[in-house]
Amino acid sequence: MSKLPVIASNEIEPKPKRRKFTDAYKRRIVAAADACREPGEVGALLRREGLYSSLLTTWRAQARTSTLEVMGRKQGPKKAPSTEARRVANLERENQRLRRKLEHAEKVILVQKKLSELLGIELDPPNDDEFEKS
């Protein structure tokens, strides 16, 4: 039995580069795909251009929402929210926290009322003025 010789490749294959498509190219491909009427025409277009159908789907959605013009631009770091926006966000979080705390306190008071009814203990009516002062 003879063995086939093993050929070692000393060459390193270059890493494929990410393709970048211009907005004009994307619009042209979307228009060409929309113009296809016969079965298999869109597939032939994609094979000819070396594109995946998912790219066409994404580009069509972006064309519908008019975001095709901003595609391809690199996204930089998010801009820091303004001082006013941070303050509003903090106040909204604080408001939600206090609402949850109030709901919890109301549930505790309700349980205390029911317990006092079961035990036959008379409760003094709440004085709303006390709560407004604190």
C-alpha positions, 0 to 999 in steps of 0.5 A: 500500500503506497501512501500519498505524499503530504504537502505542507503549505508554508504560505499563510493565507491572507485574512479576508477583508471586510467589504464596504459598500457605498450608499450608491451601490446599495441603492443600485442593488436594491433597485435592481432587485426590486426590478426583478420579475421572473423567478430566480432573477434575484438569486442570479443578481445576488450570485453575480454580485457575490452578495448574501440575501440577508444583505439585500433584506437589510438594505431594503429595510434601511431604504424603507426607513430612509437610513440608507444615507447613514449606513456605512458611516462608522459609529463612534462613541456615544455622546455623553448625555447632557447634565440636564438629561442626566438630572432628569434620568436620576429624578425619574429613577428616584421617582420610581424607587419612591413609588415602589416604596410607597406601594410596599408601605401601603401593603403593610398598612393594609395587612396591619388593618386586616390584622387589627380587625381580626384581633378586634383592636380599634385603630385611630383614624389616620391624620393626613396632616401628619403625613404632609408635614414630613 
